[in-house]
């Protein structure tokens, strides 16, 4: 009997606001413990929450970006549970009436082995506003644990999908797409190491063809796409093996250990009724008018799909190129800046998605950390276009620019990389090569096309790579046909 994995994600996205969601306390990662906590954060008696308007605008932005229903009226609720880092004994969240309702995200799942790449729509069930809890700190003092409430009250948007994913690859593709989208629209910095974007993954298995969902286990707080892939694959294998051995799956919250590559149960999984949700009596219902949505809509950046269509129409680029360029807003902005600085669009697209991206990936950097600014790249590309250097020489120049050896012109001069532009000098080299390779010339004239490429190679070698390849091809062809 074949098995099928069913996956849904709950993503906690920390919103880029100046203060916490229900108070004016600051938000600063890495601050000394309990220095970012105010009276509301630590739940002193008599304090009242005041909703952060900026957090609401972030939620509306997300709803607009995924074409979701945005509630005219939504309600904050108390989610009751006890944990040491939750001073109130409850978390302010949303339950029955979230601010963002049903929407969708379209993902591109990369090719895997013989299976080609494909597109899939992942349905969003809801996205609701809530406050973060504090953090338990173990071992700061030997034999003791402490509570750091700096994070308590930090604004979160929890984004919940339908159980639409059927593989770890689909789950990772969705998480990456969502990660990029929340950064693109400016509601989250996406810093996974700092916990700004963390995912809980619900995994269950069932027999293929069955409509009934299996018992799910929730893998908590995954803050790495690599770990997400490993955790889902291990959990899927574990559940299948357990069922095939005659065992049963019990609903549970599990943790992933990246050192062992295994998941382990932490506690039994609560149901919604365990939290005893009820409307928070200290907060009025959140009302969002059409005017509020229109105002936020006016502040929205151009979204990736719209930008792809514009790049295709404006620059004549292929769907593949535009997809790669709009994989991140920073990359798209860098490309546009390169073209505005004078580079030809197709050439700029090739270099931005090729050489520049390869360097960034190798060094695990974002485009904002590129060692070659867009204007500097445009200058280099112009030197290819005007024939000053060859494509191969340009790669050498780019490498030197990346490590800070200067601008394109300075490096070309210092390394003596200028192409020969004197046709007389190139002709003289061609004549010498032809005279030294009579047999190769005869092979070409006998119909062996490979001989032509071999002759070009000899000419480029004789010119120490400085001859213009296009000029060499043209002059060599004329001489061989003479």
Buried (B, 14 or more C-beta within 10 A) or exposed (E): EEBBBBBBBBBBBBBBBEBBBBBEBBBEBEEEBBEBBBEBBBBEEEBEBBBBEBBBBBBBBBBBBBEBBBBEEBBBBBBBEEEEBBBBEBBBBBBEBBBBBBBBBEBEBEEEEEEEEEEBEBBBBBBBBBBBBBBEBEEEEEEEEBBBBBBBBBBBBBBBBBBBBBBBBBBBBBBBBBBBBBBBBBBBBBEBEEBBBBBBBBBBBBEEEEEEEBBBBBBBBBBBBEBBBBBBBBBBEBBBEBBEEEEEBEBBBBBBEEEEEBBEEEEEBEEEEEBEBEBBEEBEEBEBEEEBBEEBEEEBBEBBEEBBEEBBEEBEBEEEBBBBBBBBBBBBBBBBBBBEBEBBBBBBBBBBBEBBBEBBEEEEEEBEEBBBBBBBBBBBBBBBEEBBBBEEBBBBBBEBBBEEEBBBBEBBEEBEBBBBBEEEEBBEBBEEBBEEBEEBBEBBEEEEEEBBEBBBEBBBEBBEBBBBBEBBBEBBEEBBEE
